[in-house]
Amino acid sequence: MSSEEREFKCPYCDTGFKTEKELNKHIDNIHIGRGLLEGDRSKY
């Protein structure tokens, strides 16, 4: 699937995703990082 066919684009890196859920997961994991609620305490 080419990037033109993907509906949801990341505002940070322009990567395309098929669903909004995939986009949100990408943003949380790659651009924002996992927080304390997800069990990552390395930043705190």
mmCIF entry with sequence, helices, sheets and N, C-alpha, C, O atoms, coordinates in Angstrom:
data_MODEL
# 
_entry.id   MODEL 
# 
_entity.id                         1 
_entity.type                       polymer 
_entity.pdbx_number_of_molecules   1 
# 
_entity_poly.entity_id                      1 
_entity_poly.type                           'polypeptide(L)' 
_entity_poly.nstd_linkage                   no 
_entity_poly.nstd_monomer                   no 
_entity_poly.pdbx_seq_one_letter_code       MSSEEREFKCPYCDTGFKTEKELNKHIDNIHIGRGLLEGDRSKY 
_entity_poly.pdbx_seq_one_letter_code_can   MSSEEREFKCPYCDTGFKTEKELNKHIDNIHIGRGLLEGDRSKY 
_entity_poly.pdbx_strand_id                 A 
# 
loop_
_entity_poly_seq.entity_id 
_entity_poly_seq.num 
_entity_poly_seq.mon_id 
_entity_poly_seq.hetero 
1 1  MET n 
1 2  SER n 
1 3  SER n 
1 4  GLU n 
1 5  GLU n 
1 6  ARG n 
1 7  GLU n 
1 8  PHE n 
1 9  LYS n 
1 10 CYS n 
1 11 PRO n 
1 12 TYR n 
1 13 CYS n 
1 14 ASP n 
1 15 THR n 
1 16 GLY n 
1 17 PHE n 
1 18 LYS n 
1 19 THR n 
1 20 GLU n 
1 21 LYS n 
1 22 GLU n 
1 23 LEU n 
1 24 ASN n 
1 25 LYS n 
1 26 HIS n 
1 27 ILE n 
1 28 ASP n 
1 29 ASN n 
1 30 ILE n 
1 31 HIS n 
1 32 ILE n 
1 33 GLY n 
1 34 ARG n 
1 35 GLY n 
1 36 LEU n 
1 37 LEU n 
1 38 GLU n 
1 39 GLY n 
1 40 ASP n 
1 41 ARG n 
1 42 SER n 
1 43 LYS n 
1 44 TYR n 
# 
_struct_asym.id          A 
_struct_asym.entity_id   1 
# 
loop_
_struct_conf.conf_type_id 
_struct_conf.id 
_struct_conf.pdbx_PDB_helix_id 
_struct_conf.beg_label_comp_id 
_struct_conf.beg_label_asym_id 
_struct_conf.beg_label_seq_id 
_struct_conf.pdbx_beg_PDB_ins_code 
_struct_conf.end_label_comp_id 
_struct_conf.end_label_asym_id 
_struct_conf.end_label_seq_id 
_struct_conf.pdbx_end_PDB_ins_code 
_struct_conf.beg_auth_comp_id 
_struct_conf.beg_auth_asym_id 
_struct_conf.beg_auth_seq_id 
_struct_conf.end_auth_comp_id 
_struct_conf.end_auth_asym_id 
_struct_conf.end_auth_seq_id 
_struct_conf.pdbx_PDB_helix_class 
_struct_conf.details 
_struct_conf.pdbx_PDB_helix_length 
HELX_P HELX_P1 AA1 SER A 3  ? GLU A 5  ? SER A 3  GLU A 5  5 ? 3 
HELX_P HELX_P2 AA2 GLU A 20 ? HIS A 26 ? GLU A 20 HIS A 26 1 ? 7 
HELX_P HELX_P3 AA3 ILE A 27 ? ILE A 32 ? ILE A 27 ILE A 32 3 ? 6 
HELX_P HELX_P4 AA4 LEU A 36 ? GLU A 38 ? LEU A 36 GLU A 38 5 ? 3 
# 
_struct_conf_type.id          HELX_P 
_struct_conf_type.criteria    ? 
_struct_conf_type.reference   ? 
# 
_struct_sheet.id               AA1 
_struct_sheet.type             ? 
_struct_sheet.number_strands   2 
_struct_sheet.details          ? 
# 
_struct_sheet_order.sheet_id     AA1 
_struct_sheet_order.range_id_1   1 
_struct_sheet_order.range_id_2   2 
_struct_sheet_order.offset       ? 
_struct_sheet_order.sense        anti-parallel 
# 
loop_
_struct_sheet_range.sheet_id 
_struct_sheet_range.id 
_struct_sheet_range.beg_label_comp_id 
_struct_sheet_range.beg_label_asym_id 
_struct_sheet_range.beg_label_seq_id 
_struct_sheet_range.pdbx_beg_PDB_ins_code 
_struct_sheet_range.end_label_comp_id 
_struct_sheet_range.end_label_asym_id 
_struct_sheet_range.end_label_seq_id 
_struct_sheet_range.pdbx_end_PDB_ins_code 
_struct_sheet_range.beg_auth_comp_id 
_struct_sheet_range.beg_auth_asym_id 
_struct_sheet_range.beg_auth_seq_id 
_struct_sheet_range.end_auth_comp_id 
_struct_sheet_range.end_auth_asym_id 
_struct_sheet_range.end_auth_seq_id 
AA1 1 PHE A 8  ? LYS A 9  ? PHE A 8  LYS A 9  
AA1 2 GLY A 16 ? PHE A 17 ? GLY A 16 PHE A 17 
# 
loop_
_atom_site.group_PDB 
_atom_site.id 
_atom_site.type_symbol 
_atom_site.label_atom_id 
_atom_site.label_alt_id 
_atom_site.label_comp_id 
_atom_site.label_asym_id 
_atom_site.label_entity_id 
_atom_site.label_seq_id 
_atom_site.pdbx_PDB_ins_code 
_atom_site.Cartn_x 
_atom_site.Cartn_y 
_atom_site.Cartn_z 
_atom_site.occupancy 
_atom_site.B_iso_or_equiv 
_atom_site.pdbx_formal_charge 
_atom_site.auth_seq_id 
_atom_site.auth_comp_id 
_atom_site.auth_asym_id 
_atom_site.auth_atom_id 
_atom_site.pdbx_PDB_model_num 
ATOM 1   N N  . MET A 1 1  ? 0.863  -1.188 0.000  1.00 0.00 ? 1  MET A N  1 
ATOM 2   C CA . MET A 1 1  ? 0.000  0.000  0.000  1.00 0.00 ? 1  MET A CA 1 
ATOM 3   C C  . MET A 1 1  ? 0.897  1.234  0.000  1.00 0.00 ? 1  MET A C  1 
ATOM 4   O O  . MET A 1 1  ? 1.793  1.352  0.836  1.00 0.00 ? 1  MET A O  1 
ATOM 5   N N  . SER A 1 2  ? 0.664  2.131  -0.910 1.00 0.00 ? 2  SER A N  1 
ATOM 6   C CA . SER A 1 2  ? 1.472  3.347  -0.973 1.00 0.00 ? 2  SER A CA 1 
ATOM 7   C C  . SER A 1 2  ? 0.985  4.363  0.045  1.00 0.00 ? 2  SER A C  1 
ATOM 8   O O  . SER A 1 2  ? -0.133 4.261  0.551  1.00 0.00 ? 2  SER A O  1 
ATOM 9   N N  . SER A 1 3  ? 1.826  5.342  0.344  1.00 0.00 ? 3  SER A N  1 
ATOM 10  C CA . SER A 1 3  ? 1.474  6.340  1.351  1.00 0.00 ? 3  SER A CA 1 
ATOM 11  C C  . SER A 1 3  ? 0.270  7.176  0.921  1.00 0.00 ? 3  SER A C  1 
ATOM 12  O O  . SER A 1 3  ? -0.441 7.715  1.770  1.00 0.00 ? 3  SER A O  1 
ATOM 13  N N  . GLU A 1 4  ? 0.030  7.292  -0.402 1.00 0.00 ? 4  GLU A N  1 
ATOM 14  C CA . GLU A 1 4  ? -1.124 8.059  -0.870 1.00 0.00 ? 4  GLU A CA 1 
ATOM 15  C C  . GLU A 1 4  ? -2.444 7.366  -0.533 1.00 0.00 ? 4  GLU A C  1 
ATOM 16  O O  . GLU A 1 4  ? -3.479 8.022  -0.416 1.00 0.00 ? 4  GLU A O  1 
ATOM 17  N N  . GLU A 1 5  ? -2.407 6.033  -0.377 1.00 0.00 ? 5  GLU A N  1 
ATOM 18  C CA . GLU A 1 5  ? -3.618 5.269  -0.091 1.00 0.00 ? 5  GLU A CA 1 
ATOM 19  C C  . GLU A 1 5  ? -3.942 5.224  1.397  1.00 0.00 ? 5  GLU A C  1 
ATOM 20  O O  . GLU A 1 5  ? -5.037 4.811  1.781  1.00 0.00 ? 5  GLU A O  1 
ATOM 21  N N  . ARG A 1 6  ? -3.026 5.633  2.214  1.00 0.00 ? 6  ARG A N  1 
ATOM 22  C CA . ARG A 1 6  ? -3.257 5.591  3.657  1.00 0.00 ? 6  ARG A CA 1 
ATOM 23  C C  . ARG A 1 6  ? -3.949 6.862  4.093  1.00 0.00 ? 6  ARG A C  1 
ATOM 24  O O  . ARG A 1 6  ? -3.597 7.958  3.658  1.00 0.00 ? 6  ARG A O  1 
ATOM 25  N N  . GLU A 1 7  ? -4.928 6.706  4.950  1.00 0.00 ? 7  GLU A N  1 
ATOM 26  C CA . GLU A 1 7  ? -5.817 7.808  5.300  1.00 0.00 ? 7  GLU A CA 1 
ATOM 27  C C  . GLU A 1 7  ? -5.276 8.726  6.386  1.00 0.00 ? 7  GLU A C  1 
ATOM 28  O O  . GLU A 1 7  ? -5.539 9.928  6.355  1.00 0.00 ? 7  GLU A O  1 
ATOM 29  N N  . PHE A 1 8  ? -4.533 8.193  7.339  1.00 0.00 ? 8  PHE A N  1 
ATOM 30  C CA . PHE A 1 8  ? -4.101 8.973  8.494  1.00 0.00 ? 8  PHE A CA 1 
ATOM 31  C C  . PHE A 1 8  ? -2.596 9.218  8.440  1.00 0.00 ? 8  PHE A C  1 
ATOM 32  O O  . PHE A 1 8  ? -1.814 8.267  8.416  1.00 0.00 ? 8  PHE A O  1 
ATOM 33  N N  . LYS A 1 9  ? -2.187 10.481 8.420  1.00 0.00 ? 9  LYS A N  1 
ATOM 34  C CA . LYS A 1 9  ? -0.768 10.832 8.357  1.00 0.00 ? 9  LYS A CA 1 
ATOM 35  C C  . LYS A 1 9  ? -0.302 11.410 9.684  1.00 0.00 ? 9  LYS A C  1 
ATOM 36  O O  . LYS A 1 9  ? -1.002 12.197 10.322 1.00 0.00 ? 9  LYS A O  1 
ATOM 37  N N  . CYS A 1 10 ? 0.888  11.004 10.082 1.00 0.00 ? 10 CYS A N  1 
ATOM 38  C CA . CYS A 1 10 ? 1.497  11.516 11.302 1.00 0.00 ? 10 CYS A CA 1 
ATOM 39  C C  . CYS A 1 10 ? 1.896  12.974 11.091 1.00 0.00 ? 10 CYS A C  1 
ATOM 40  O O  . CYS A 1 10 ? 2.576  13.291 10.115 1.00 0.00 ? 10 CYS A O  1 
ATOM 41  N N  . PRO A 1 11 ? 1.483  13.866 11.996 1.00 0.00 ? 11 PRO A N  1 
ATOM 42  C CA . PRO A 1 11 ? 1.839  15.277 11.849 1.00 0.00 ? 11 PRO A CA 1 
ATOM 43  C C  . PRO A 1 11 ? 3.317  15.552 12.134 1.00 0.00 ? 11 PRO A C  1 
ATOM 44  O O  . PRO A 1 11 ? 3.825  16.621 11.797 1.00 0.00 ? 11 PRO A O  1 
ATOM 45  N N  . TYR A 1 12 ? 4.005  14.591 12.751 1.00 0.00 ? 12 TYR A N  1 
ATOM 46  C CA . TYR A 1 12 ? 5.414  14.766 13.096 1.00 0.00 ? 12 TYR A CA 1 
ATOM 47  C C  . TYR A 1 12 ? 6.349  14.305 11.980 1.00 0.00 ? 12 TYR A C  1 
ATOM 48  O O  . TYR A 1 12 ? 7.347  14.967 11.696 1.00 0.00 ? 12 TYR A O  1 
ATOM 49  N N  . CYS A 1 13 ? 6.033  13.170 11.342 1.00 0.00 ? 13 CYS A N  1 
ATOM 50  C CA . CYS A 1 13 ? 6.965  12.607 10.363 1.00 0.00 ? 13 CYS A CA 1 
ATOM 51  C C  . CYS A 1 13 ? 6.320  12.228 9.032  1.00 0.00 ? 13 CYS A C  1 
ATOM 52  O O  . CYS A 1 13 ? 6.997  11.684 8.159  1.00 0.00 ? 13 CYS A O  1 
ATOM 53  N N  . ASP A 1 14 ? 5.036  12.502 8.857  1.00 0.00 ? 14 ASP A N  1 
ATOM 54  C CA . ASP A 1 14 ? 4.301  12.225 7.617  1.00 0.00 ? 14 ASP A CA 1 
ATOM 55  C C  . ASP A 1 14 ? 4.181  10.739 7.260  1.00 0.00 ? 14 ASP A C  1 
ATOM 56  O O  . ASP A 1 14 ? 3.875  10.411 6.114  1.00 0.00 ? 14 ASP A O  1 
ATOM 57  N N  . THR A 1 15 ? 4.414  9.848  8.207  1.00 0.00 ? 15 THR A N  1 
ATOM 58  C CA . THR A 1 15 ? 4.188  8.430  7.973  1.00 0.00 ? 15 THR A CA 1 
ATOM 59  C C  . THR A 1 15 ? 2.687  8.188  7.881  1.00 0.00 ? 15 THR A C  1 
ATOM 60  O O  . THR A 1 15 ? 1.921  8.764  8.654  1.00 0.00 ? 15 THR A O  1 
ATOM 61  N N  . GLY A 1 16 ? 2.258  7.344  6.948  1.00 0.00 ? 16 GLY A N  1 
ATOM 62  C CA . GLY A 1 16 ? 0.835  7.077  6.763  1.00 0.00 ? 16 GLY A CA 1 
ATOM 63  C C  . GLY A 1 16 ? 0.385  5.812  7.473  1.00 0.00 ? 16 GLY A C  1 
ATOM 64  O O  . GLY A 1 16 ? 1.144  4.848  7.580  1.00 0.00 ? 16 GLY A O  1 
ATOM 65  N N  . PHE A 1 17 ? -0.851 5.817  7.958  1.00 0.00 ? 17 PHE A N  1 
ATOM 66  C CA . PHE A 1 17 ? -1.434 4.668  8.659  1.00 0.00 ? 17 PHE A CA 1 
ATOM 67  C C  . PHE A 1 17 ? -2.841 4.417  8.162  1.00 0.00 ? 17 PHE A C  1 
ATOM 68  O O  . PHE A 1 17 ? -3.531 5.339  7.728  1.00 0.00 ? 17 PHE A O  1 
ATOM 69  N N  . LYS A 1 18 ? -3.268 3.152  8.228  1.00 0.00 ? 18 LYS A N  1 
ATOM 70  C CA . LYS A 1 18 ? -4.593 2.772  7.752  1.00 0.00 ? 18 LYS A CA 1 
ATOM 71  C C  . LYS A 1 18 ? -5.704 3.197  8.705  1.00 0.00 ? 18 LYS A C  1 
ATOM 72  O O  . LYS A 1 18 ? -6.817 3.503  8.276  1.00 0.00 ? 18 LYS A O  1 
ATOM 73  N N  . THR A 1 19 ? -5.394 3.214  10.002 1.00 0.00 ? 19 THR A N  1 
ATOM 74  C CA . THR A 1 19 ? -6.421 3.554  10.985 1.00 0.00 ? 19 THR A CA 1 
ATOM 75  C C  . THR A 1 19 ? -5.925 4.636  11.928 1.00 0.00 ? 19 THR A C  1 
ATOM 76  O O  . THR A 1 19 ? -4.722 4.827  12.106 1.00 0.00 ? 19 THR A O  1 
ATOM 77  N N  . GLU A 1 20 ? -6.875 5.338  12.527 1.00 0.00 ? 20 GLU A N  1 
ATOM 78  C CA . GLU A 1 20 ? -6.533 6.364  13.507 1.00 0.00 ? 20 GLU A CA 1 
ATOM 79  C C  . GLU A 1 20 ? -5.894 5.734  14.743 1.00 0.00 ? 20 GLU A C  1 
ATOM 80  O O  . GLU A 1 20 ? -5.025 6.338  15.372 1.00 0.00 ? 20 GLU A O  1 
ATOM 81  N N  . LYS A 1 21 ? -6.322 4.531  15.088 1.00 0.00 ? 21 LYS A N  1 
ATOM 82  C CA . LYS A 1 21 ? -5.764 3.825  16.245 1.00 0.00 ? 21 LYS A CA 1 
ATOM 83  C C  . LYS A 1 21 ? -4.280 3.546  16.037 1.00 0.00 ? 21 LYS A C  1 
ATOM 84  O O  . LYS A 1 21 ? -3.479 3.722  16.955 1.00 0.00 ? 21 LYS A O  1 
ATOM 85  N N  . GLU A 1 22 ? -3.909 3.107  14.818 1.00 0.00 ? 22 GLU A N  1 
ATOM 86  C CA . GLU A 1 22 ? -2.496 2.859  14.510 1.00 0.00 ? 22 GLU A CA 1 
ATOM 87  C C  . GLU A 1 22 ? -1.694 4.153  14.587 1.00 0.00 ? 22 GLU A C  1 
ATOM 88  O O  . GLU A 1 22 ? -0.576 4.162  15.102 1.00 0.00 ? 22 GLU A O  1 
ATOM 89  N N  . LEU A 1 23 ? -2.259 5.242  14.079 1.00 0.00 ? 23 LEU A N  1 
ATOM 90  C CA . LEU A 1 23 ? -1.593 6.547  14.129 1.00 0.00 ? 23 LEU A CA 1 
ATOM 91  C C  . LEU A 1 23 ? -1.372 6.986  15.573 1.00 0.00 ? 23 LEU A C  1 
ATOM 92  O O  . LEU A 1 23 ? -0.276 7.415  15.932 1.00 0.00 ? 23 LEU A O  1 
ATOM 93  N N  . ASN A 1 24 ? -2.397 6.881  16.391 1.00 0.00 ? 24 ASN A N  1 
ATOM 94  C CA . ASN A 1 24 ? -2.281 7.283  17.798 1.00 0.00 ? 24 ASN A CA 1 
ATOM 95  C C  . ASN A 1 24 ? -1.223 6.463  18.533 1.00 0.00 ? 24 ASN A C  1 
ATOM 96  O O  . ASN A 1 24 ? -0.459 7.000  19.335 1.00 0.00 ? 24 ASN A O  1 
ATOM 97  N N  . LYS A 1 25 ? -1.182 5.170  18.258 1.00 0.00 ? 25 LYS A N  1 
ATOM 98  C CA . LYS A 1 25 ? -0.195 4.295  18.893 1.00 0.00 ? 25 LYS A CA 1 
ATOM 99  C C  . LYS A 1 25 ? 1.217  4.701  18.457 1.00 0.00 ? 25 LYS A C  1 
ATOM 100 O O  . LYS A 1 25 ? 2.134  4.752  19.277 1.00 0.00 ? 25 LYS A O  1 
ATOM 101 N N  . HIS A 1 26 ? 1.384  4.987  17.170 1.00 0.00 ? 26 HIS A N  1 
ATOM 102 C CA . HIS A 1 26 ? 2.678  5.437  16.642 1.00 0.00 ? 26 HIS A CA 1 
ATOM 103 C C  . HIS A 1 26 ? 3.133  6.721  17.330 1.00 0.00 ? 26 HIS A C  1 
ATOM 104 O O  . HIS A 1 26 ? 4.280  6.822  17.765 1.00 0.00 ? 26 HIS A O  1 
ATOM 105 N N  . ILE A 1 27 ? 2.242  7.698  17.427 1.00 0.00 ? 27 ILE A N  1 
ATOM 106 C CA . ILE A 1 27 ? 2.585  8.983  18.051 1.00 0.00 ? 27 ILE A CA 1 
ATOM 107 C C  . ILE A 1 27 ? 2.971  8.777  19.507 1.00 0.00 ? 27 ILE A C  1 
ATOM 108 O O  . ILE A 1 27 ? 3.969  9.326  19.975 1.00 0.00 ? 27 ILE A O  1 
ATOM 109 N N  . ASP A 1 28 ? 2.178  7.985  20.223 1.00 0.00 ? 28 ASP A N  1 
ATOM 110 C CA . ASP A 1 28 ? 2.468  7.732  21.646 1.00 0.00 ? 28 ASP A CA 1 
ATOM 111 C C  . ASP A 1 28 ? 3.818  7.040  21.826 1.00 0.00 ? 28 ASP A C  1 
ATOM 112 O O  . ASP A 1 28 ? 4.591  7.415  22.708 1.00 0.00 ? 28 ASP A O  1 
ATOM 113 N N  . ASN A 1 29 ? 4.107  6.039  21.004 1.00 0.00 ? 29 ASN A N  1 
ATOM 114 C CA . ASN A 1 29 ? 5.324  5.243  21.189 1.00 0.00 ? 29 ASN A CA 1 
ATOM 115 C C  . ASN A 1 29 ? 6.571  5.896  20.613 1.00 0.00 ? 29 ASN A C  1 
ATOM 116 O O  . ASN A 1 29 ? 7.649  5.771  21.195 1.00 0.00 ? 29 ASN A O  1 
ATOM 117 N N  . ILE A 1 30 ? 6.454  6.579  19.501 1.00 0.00 ? 30 ILE A N  1 
ATOM 118 C CA . ILE A 1 30 ? 7.633  7.095  18.812 1.00 0.00 ? 30 ILE A CA 1 
ATOM 119 C C  . ILE A 1 30 ? 7.914  8.554  19.151 1.00 0.00 ? 30 ILE A C  1 
ATOM 120 O O  . ILE A 1 30 ? 9.058  8.905  19.442 1.00 0.00 ? 30 ILE A O  1 
ATOM 121 N N  . HIS A 1 31 ? 6.912  9.395  19.121 1.00 0.00 ? 31 HIS A N  1 
ATOM 122 C CA . HIS A 1 31 ? 7.142  10.831 19.251 1.00 0.00 ? 31 HIS A CA 1 
ATOM 123 C C  . HIS A 1 31 ? 6.967  11.356 20.668 1.00 0.00 ? 31 HIS A C  1 
ATOM 124 O O  . HIS A 1 31 ? 7.674  12.280 21.069 1.00 0.00 ? 31 HIS A O  1 
ATOM 125 N N  . ILE A 1 32 ? 6.050  10.794 21.426 1.00 0.00 ? 32 ILE A N  1 
ATOM 126 C CA . ILE A 1 32 ? 5.804  11.267 22.788 1.00 0.00 ? 32 ILE A CA 1 
ATOM 127 C C  . ILE A 1 32 ? 6.495  10.371 23.799 1.00 0.00 ? 32 ILE A C  1 
ATOM 128 O O  . ILE A 1 32 ? 7.043  10.854 24.790 1.00 0.00 ? 32 ILE A O  1 
ATOM 129 N N  . GLY A 1 33 ? 6.471  9.083  23.556 1.00 0.00 ? 33 GLY A N  1 
ATOM 130 C CA . GLY A 1 33 ? 7.079  8.125  24.468 1.00 0.00 ? 33 GLY A CA 1 
ATOM 131 C C  . GLY A 1 33 ? 6.060  7.625  25.466 1.00 0.00 ? 33 GLY A C  1 
ATOM 132 O O  . GLY A 1 33 ? 5.057  8.278  25.755 1.00 0.00 ? 33 GLY A O  1 
ATOM 133 N N  . ARG A 1 34 ? 6.346  6.464  25.976 1.00 0.00 ? 34 ARG A N  1 
ATOM 134 C CA . ARG A 1 34 ? 5.437  5.877  26.956 1.00 0.00 ? 34 ARG A CA 1 
ATOM 135 C C  . ARG A 1 34 ? 5.615  6.567  28.294 1.00 0.00 ? 34 ARG A C  1 
ATOM 136 O O  . ARG A 1 34 ? 6.734  6.840  28.728 1.00 0.00 ? 34 ARG A O  1 
ATOM 137 N N  . GLY A 1 35 ? 4.518  6.837  28.924 1.00 0.00 ? 35 GLY A N  1 
ATOM 138 C CA . GLY A 1 35 ? 4.545  7.542  30.204 1.00 0.00 ? 35 GLY A CA 1 
ATOM 139 C C  . GLY A 1 35 ? 4.469  6.611  31.386 1.00 0.00 ? 35 GLY A C  1 
ATOM 140 O O  . GLY A 1 35 ? 4.536  5.391  31.242 1.00 0.00 ? 35 GLY A O  1 
ATOM 141 N N  . LEU A 1 36 ? 4.334  7.182  32.525 1.00 0.00 ? 36 LEU A N  1 
ATOM 142 C CA . LEU A 1 36 ? 4.291  6.440  33.776 1.00 0.00 ? 36 LEU A CA 1 
ATOM 143 C C  . LEU A 1 36 ? 3.125  5.448  33.810 1.00 0.00 ? 36 LEU A C  1 
ATOM 144 O O  . LEU A 1 36 ? 3.260  4.354  34.359 1.00 0.00 ? 36 LEU A O  1 
ATOM 145 N N  . LEU A 1 37 ? 1.989  5.822  33.230 1.00 0.00 ? 37 LEU A N  1 
ATOM 146 C CA . LEU A 1 37 ? 0.820  4.944  33.248 1.00 0.00 ? 37 LEU A CA 1 
ATOM 147 C C  . LEU A 1 37 ? 1.047  3.665  32.459 1.00 0.00 ? 37 LEU A C  1 
ATOM 148 O O  . LEU A 1 37 ? 0.426  2.643  32.750 1.00 0.00 ? 37 LEU A O  1 
ATOM 149 N N  . GLU A 1 38 ? 1.927  3.705  31.464 1.00 0.00 ? 38 GLU A N  1 
ATOM 150 C CA . GLU A 1 38 ? 2.204  2.518  30.677 1.00 0.00 ? 38 GLU A CA 1 
ATOM 151 C C  . GLU A 1 38 ? 3.318  1.670  31.285 1.00 0.00 ? 38 GLU A C  1 
ATOM 152 O O  . GLU A 1 38 ? 3.670  0.630  30.729 1.00 0.00 ? 38 GLU A O  1 
ATOM 153 N N  . GLY A 1 39 ? 3.876  2.095  32.414 1.00 0.00 ? 39 GLY A N  1 
ATOM 154 C CA . GLY A 1 39 ? 4.871  1.316  33.111 1.00 0.00 ? 39 GLY A CA 1 
ATOM 155 C C  . GLY A 1 39 ? 6.305  1.718  32.846 1.00 0.00 ? 39 GLY A C  1 
ATOM 156 O O  . GLY A 1 39 ? 7.221  1.098  33.387 1.00 0.00 ? 39 GLY A O  1 
ATOM 157 N N  . ASP A 1 40 ? 6.534  2.745  32.023 1.00 0.00 ? 40 ASP A N  1 
ATOM 158 C CA . ASP A 1 40 ? 7.890  3.193  31.748 1.00 0.00 ? 40 ASP A CA 1 
ATOM 159 C C  . ASP A 1 40 ? 8.273  4.251  32.766 1.00 0.00 ? 40 ASP A C  1 
ATOM 160 O O  . ASP A 1 40 ? 7.799  5.385  32.701 1.00 0.00 ? 40 ASP A O  1 
ATOM 161 N N  . ARG A 1 41 ? 9.127  3.881  33.701 1.00 0.00 ? 41 ARG A N  1 
ATOM 162 C CA . ARG A 1 41 ? 9.550  4.817  34.743 1.00 0.00 ? 41 ARG A CA 1 
ATOM 163 C C  . ARG A 1 41 ? 10.957 5.361  34.492 1.00 0.00 ? 41 ARG A C  1 
ATOM 164 O O  . ARG A 1 41 ? 11.536 6.014  35.361 1.00 0.00 ? 41 ARG A O  1 
ATOM 165 N N  . SER A 1 42 ? 11.502 5.094  33.315 1.00 0.00 ? 42 SER A N  1 
ATOM 166 C CA . SER A 1 42 ? 12.885 5.485  33.039 1.00 0.00 ? 42 SER A CA 1 
ATOM 167 C C  . SER A 1 42 ? 13.078 6.992  32.983 1.00 0.00 ? 42 SER A C  1 
ATOM 168 O O  . SER A 1 42 ? 14.192 7.469  33.195 1.00 0.00 ? 42 SER A O  1 
ATOM 169 N N  . LYS A 1 43 ? 12.031 7.751  32.706 1.00 0.00 ? 43 LYS A N  1 
ATOM 170 C CA . LYS A 1 43 ? 12.143 9.199  32.632 1.00 0.00 ? 43 LYS A CA 1 
ATOM 171 C C  . LYS A 1 43 ? 11.964 9.875  33.977 1.00 0.00 ? 43 LYS A C  1 
ATOM 172 O O  . LYS A 1 43 ? 12.194 11.077 34.107 1.00 0.00 ? 43 LYS A O  1 
ATOM 173 N N  . TYR A 1 44 ? 11.551 9.099  34.995 1.00 0.00 ? 44 TYR A N  1 
ATOM 174 C CA . TYR A 1 44 ? 11.191 9.701  36.276 1.00 0.00 ? 44 TYR A CA 1 
ATOM 175 C C  . TYR A 1 44 ? 12.143 9.317  37.378 1.00 0.00 ? 44 TYR A C  1 
ATOM 176 O O  . TYR A 1 44 ? 11.972 9.747  38.519 1.00 0.00 ? 44 TYR A O  1 
# 
